[in-house]
Amino acid sequence: MEKKINYIPAVLSLNQKKVGIYCRVSTNSTEQWNSLSNQISHLVRIVSTVPQWLLVDAYIDIASSKTGSLRKEFNRLLEDCKSNKIDIVITKNISRFGRDTVEVLNAFNQLKAIGVRVIFEQEDLDTNNTDADLMISIIESIAQAENEERSDNIRWGIKQRAAQGTSKLYDRKCYGYKHDKDGKLVIDEQKAENIKLIFDLYLSGQSVIGIIKELEKRRILSPTRKEKWCKRTIDVMLSNENILEMSGF
């Protein structure tokens, strides 16, 4: 005999507020999955400590931090708030709520207009306890500080790699060179012959257009593996003193 299961939904008392938690990570890495798990469990614990709150849904995005990438769950959260399914939104911090200041402020203003309370747990910011203009100012200040810190970290990293000799910034491959097994730039003998030919033609009085015609006649491919050479490419080669070494001049 088949068992009958009757689902009895939770009854919302008059003073209870419907809470939605929002979590986001930007990649599918194990580290990010652990971060997501920690975010969810932490926010669920916070909601469970307040008797007047009822957790009705969790909105979880695993999406790129790049502007333009889809955040389906975030959009669903906004729609549920507009439909009065959510009274309070709680999220870990401002950076999880939006990918940039513009997006955070846009969402914040939408929720503020429909009377939905927003709590940023890490920054200890609550729209119920903070004036709207002050809240916006705080969000902008925090976002700016995070951007400055990120920029400083990137610059520091570039300097460190350059000092240690591990940066590829000044070791990028160009036409006529290749990386050896140790990752160092060395002359590519086959392409070096092409460069010598270009200089020979130039010194013999050929114009740039004439050089291009000769290269195409000999079926020598351009640096981008195309049959048609670009005039700008030849100009750069002829003005690049570093190429003189492989040209024999």
N, C-alpha and C positions, 0 to 999 in steps of 0.2 A: 504494500500500500504506500502510495506516494505521500511524503510528508508535506504538509502545508506550512509555509512560513509567512507570517504576517509582519510586514514592516511597519513599525510605529515611529514616525518621525519625532524628533525632539520638539517639545513644546516650548515656545519662546515666551518667557514671562514678560510682563509689561515693562519692567525696568531694564531688561537685558538688551544689550546692544549687539548687533550682528557684526562680527569681526572677520576680515579677510587678511591673510598674511601674504606678502609678496616677496619672492626670493629670485635671485638671478645669478647665474654664472656665465662666463663668456666662452668657455671651451668644454670639450668632453673629456679632459684629462682626469686621471685618478685624483689628483690633488684638488681639482675643481669640484669633483663629485663629493669628496670629503667635506669641502667647504659648504656645498649645498646642503648636505645632510646636517651639518652643524647649524647652519642658518635656520633650517626648518625646525629642528628639535628645540633650539633656543627660543624661537618665537612662539612655538606651541606652549612651552613651559610658562612664558610670560602671560599668555592669554589665560591659561588654566588657573593662574593665581588670582585672577579678578572675577569674583562671583557674578558680577553684572555683565560680564562678557561671554558671548557664545561664539566659538569658532565655527563658521559656516563653510569656509572654503579656503584652499591654499592655491596660489597662483605661482607657477614655477616656470621660468624661462631659461632655456639653455641656448644662448644666442650670442652672436658676435657683438663686441662693443662698438663696432663701426656704425657711423650714422647711416641710416637707410636700411639696416638689417631688421627683419621682422621680429616683433615681440608680441606674439599672438596672445599669450596669457596676460600680459600687461594691458593690452587692448580689451580683453575680456573683463578684466578687473574694472576698467573705467566704465564699460557698458553696464556691469552689474551694479556699480555705484549709482549710475544714472537711473537704473531701474529700481532703486531703493532696496536692493538685496544686501547691500553692505552699508553699515553706518560708520565703521572705523577701519582704516587701513594701517597696518603696522608692518614696517620693513626694517632691515638691519641698519642701513645707513643711506645717506643721500646718493652715494655713488652706485648703490644697487638699484635705487629707484629710477634713475635716469642715466643716460650715457653722456649727457652734457648739461650745462646749466640751463640752456634754452628748453630742453625737453623736460627737465625737472620742474622749472617754473610754469611751463605750459600745463603739465599734469596737475601741479599744485593749485593753479588758478581754477582749473576745471572743477576739481574736487571741492575747493573752497566755495565756489559759486552754488553748489548743490548741498552744501552743509555737511560734507563728509569730513570726519576728523582724520588727520594723518599724523602718525607717530614715527619719528626716526629714532630708533632705539639707541644706537651707538652715540649719536650726537646729543641725546636727551632733549630732543625737540618735539613739542606737541602743539598742534594748532589750537587746542583748547586752552592752552596756557600762555600762548605767545601771540602778540599782536601781528596781524597779517603782513604789514609793511616791514616790521622788524624781522619776521620769519623770512621774507624774500631777501632782505639784506643779508641775513645770516647765511642763507643758502648760497648766495652769490659769493660771499666772502670765503666760505668753506671750499666751494668749487674752484675759486681763483687760487687759493692756497694749495689745493691738491694739484692743480695744473703746474704751478710754479715748482712744487716739490718734484713732480714727475719730470719736468724739464731739467731741473738741476741734476736729478739722478741720471738722466740720459747723457747730459754733458760730462758728468763725472765718469760715467762708464766709458765714453769715447776717449777721454783723456787717459784713463787707466790702461785701456787696450793699446793705445798709441805708445804709452811709456813702456809697456811690457813687450811691445813688438808683435802683439797678437791681432792688431786691428787690420782689417782688410780694406779700410777706407783709402789707404795710400798704396794698396797692392792689388788694384783691380786690373784685370786682364784687358789689354788693348790689342789692336790688330798687329800681328808680328810677334806677339809674345804668348806664352802659355805657362801654366803652373806645372812645376815638376812634382815628383812624388812627395816632397816635403812642403808643398804649397807655396814655393818661392817662384817669382817670375823669372823665366828664362826665355831666350830667343827661340822662336819657332822657325827653324831653318827653311821649311817649305814656303811659309808666308814671307820670310825675309827676302827670298828671291824675288817675290812680286814687288816688294818695296824698292829693292835695288833697281828693278826694271822701271818703276815709276820715276825714280830719280834720274836714271840714265836717259829716259825719254825727255824729261824736263830740261836736263843740261844740254841735250842735243837740239833744243829749240822748240820742242813740241809745246803746244798750248794745252791747257787743262782738258779742253774738249777733245783735242787730238789724242791725249793720253787715254781718255775714257774710251774712245773708239778703238784704240789699239788693244786695250785690256779686254774689251768685249769681243774683238776679232779673235783674240787668243783663247777665248772662253774661260777667262780667269774670273772667278766669282768675287763679288764684293764682300766686305766684312760681315754683312748680314745674309750671306749665301744667296744673293740675287745676281742675275745675269746683268742687270742694268746698274752701273755705278753712279753714285751721286757726286755732283761737282763739289759740294761742300766737303765730302770725305777726302777727295784729292787735295783740296786747299789745306785742310787740317794736317794731312800727312806732310805736305811740302813745307809747312810752317812749324812743324814739331821737331825741335832740335834733338830730342831723345831718340828719334828714329835714325839720326845720322850714324850712330854707332853700328847699326846692323847694315847700313847702306855702304859703309866703307869710305865715307868722306870725312 
